[in-house]
Amino acid sequence: MTSDEFTWGYAIRRQWPNGAHDLFGFTPDAATARRRLDRDRRFWRSGPVRPAAVYVVPANGAEVRRHPVDGCRRSCCPDSTDRGQW
């Protein structure tokens, strides 16, 4: 077990139209997560390729660190926005 196994916070989840997703940007701070979410949404807003959704999810540090870089389709990855409104 690593020290980030028990570190809970927030990560950004980017959902793609083909069903794949990305999980990145772990932070224990909600305000930082919100800024990262806003920045990611702005980045993709004007491009020809856009994610289906971008939102903040509760996650632990180890989950995000071990997550595949892109194109993940596992159903067990964090996908709930239960820890606050975004």
C-alpha positions as CSV (number, residue, x, y, z in Angstrom):
1,M,0.0,0.0,0.0
2,T,1.3,3.5,-0.8
3,S,0.8,6.7,1.1
4,D,-1.7,8.0,-1.4
5,E,-4.1,5.0,-0.9
6,F,-5.9,6.9,1.9
7,T,-5.6,10.4,0.3
8,W,-9.1,11.4,-0.9
9,G,-9.8,14.4,-3.0
10,Y,-11.0,15.2,-6.5
11,A,-10.0,14.4,-10.1
12,I,-11.2,15.5,-13.5
13,R,-13.0,12.9,-15.6
14,R,-13.2,13.6,-19.3
15,Q,-15.8,11.4,-21.1
16,W,-15.4,10.8,-24.8
17,P,-18.3,10.1,-27.3
18,N,-16.9,6.6,-28.0
19,G,-17.3,5.6,-24.3
20,A,-13.7,5.9,-23.3
21,H,-12.7,8.3,-20.5
22,D,-9.6,10.0,-19.0
23,L,-9.1,10.5,-15.3
24,F,-6.4,13.1,-14.2
25,G,-5.6,16.1,-12.1
26,F,-5.9,14.7,-8.6
27,T,-6.1,17.3,-5.8
28,P,-7.3,17.2,-2.3
29,D,-8.7,20.8,-2.6
30,A,-12.1,21.4,-4.1
31,A,-11.3,25.0,-5.3
32,T,-8.3,23.7,-7.2
33,A,-10.4,21.0,-8.8
34,R,-13.0,23.6,-9.9
35,R,-10.2,25.7,-11.5
36,R,-8.9,22.7,-13.3
37,L,-12.3,21.8,-14.5
38,D,-13.0,25.3,-15.8
39,R,-9.6,25.3,-17.6
40,D,-10.2,21.9,-19.2
41,R,-13.7,22.9,-20.4
42,R,-12.3,26.1,-21.9
43,F,-9.6,24.2,-23.7
44,W,-12.0,21.8,-25.5
45,R,-14.8,24.3,-26.1
46,S,-13.5,25.7,-29.4
47,G,-11.8,22.6,-30.9
48,P,-13.1,20.3,-33.7
49,V,-12.8,17.3,-31.4
50,R,-14.7,17.6,-28.1
51,P,-15.4,15.3,-25.1
52,A,-19.0,14.4,-24.4
53,A,-18.6,15.6,-20.8
54,V,-15.9,16.9,-18.4
55,Y,-16.7,16.9,-14.7
56,V,-15.1,16.5,-11.2
57,V,-15.4,13.2,-9.4
58,P,-14.3,12.2,-5.9
59,A,-11.3,9.9,-6.1
60,N,-8.3,8.8,-4.1
61,G,-4.7,9.6,-5.1
62,A,-3.8,6.0,-5.9
63,E,-6.8,5.6,-8.2
64,V,-5.8,8.5,-10.3
65,R,-2.0,7.8,-10.3
66,R,-2.6,4.2,-11.5
67,H,-5.3,5.1,-14.1
68,P,-4.4,4.6,-17.8
69,V,-3.3,7.8,-19.5
70,D,-6.1,7.8,-22.0
71,G,-8.8,5.6,-23.5
72,C,-9.9,3.8,-20.4
73,R,-13.2,1.9,-20.6
74,R,-13.3,0.2,-17.2
75,S,-16.7,0.6,-15.4
76,C,-15.1,0.6,-12.0
77,C,-13.4,4.0,-12.4
78,P,-14.8,7.0,-10.4
79,D,-17.9,8.3,-12.2
80,S,-20.0,10.0,-9.6
81,T,-20.3,13.7,-8.7
82,D,-21.7,13.0,-5.2
83,R,-19.3,15.1,-3.2
84,G,-20.6,18.5,-4.2
85,Q,-22.2,20.4,-7.1
86,W,-20.1,21.4,-10.1
